[in-house]
Amino acid sequence: AASLYVSALIHGEKRTQREVADVAGVTEVTIRNRYKELLEKLDLEKDIKKIKKRKKK
């Protein structure tokens, strides 16, 4: 489920953790925790930060 959330962020699809959690049948906390793990393990933190900065402009 967290991988879907990360993919949505990368591809500019606006999805909340709640939306993904509901569809996947898990909690927002699970999404949040796995999301953090994915960013660390796949070294995506810099990429996600860049994407979030672009969205704010």
KAHU-V239286 format. One record per backbone hydrogen bond with DSSP energy under -0.5 kcal/mol. CO is the residue of the C=O (numbers start at 1). NH is the residue of the N-H. Records with the same first field share a line. If there is no record, write none. Layout:
# KAHU-V239286
CO = NH, NH
This chain:
# KAHU-V239286
1 = 5
2 = 6
3 = 7
4 = 8
5 = 9
6 = 10
7 = 11
8 = 13
9 = 12
12 = 14
13 = 15
16 = 20
17 = 21
18 = 22
19 = 23
20 = 24
21 = 25, 26
27 = 31
28 = 32
29 = 33
30 = 34
31 = 35
32 = 36
33 = 37
34 = 38
35 = 39
36 = 40
37 = 41
38 = 42
39 = 44, 45
40 = 43
44 = 48
45 = 49
46 = 50
47 = 51
48 = 52
49 = 53
50 = 54
51 = 55
52 = 56
53 = 57
54 = 57
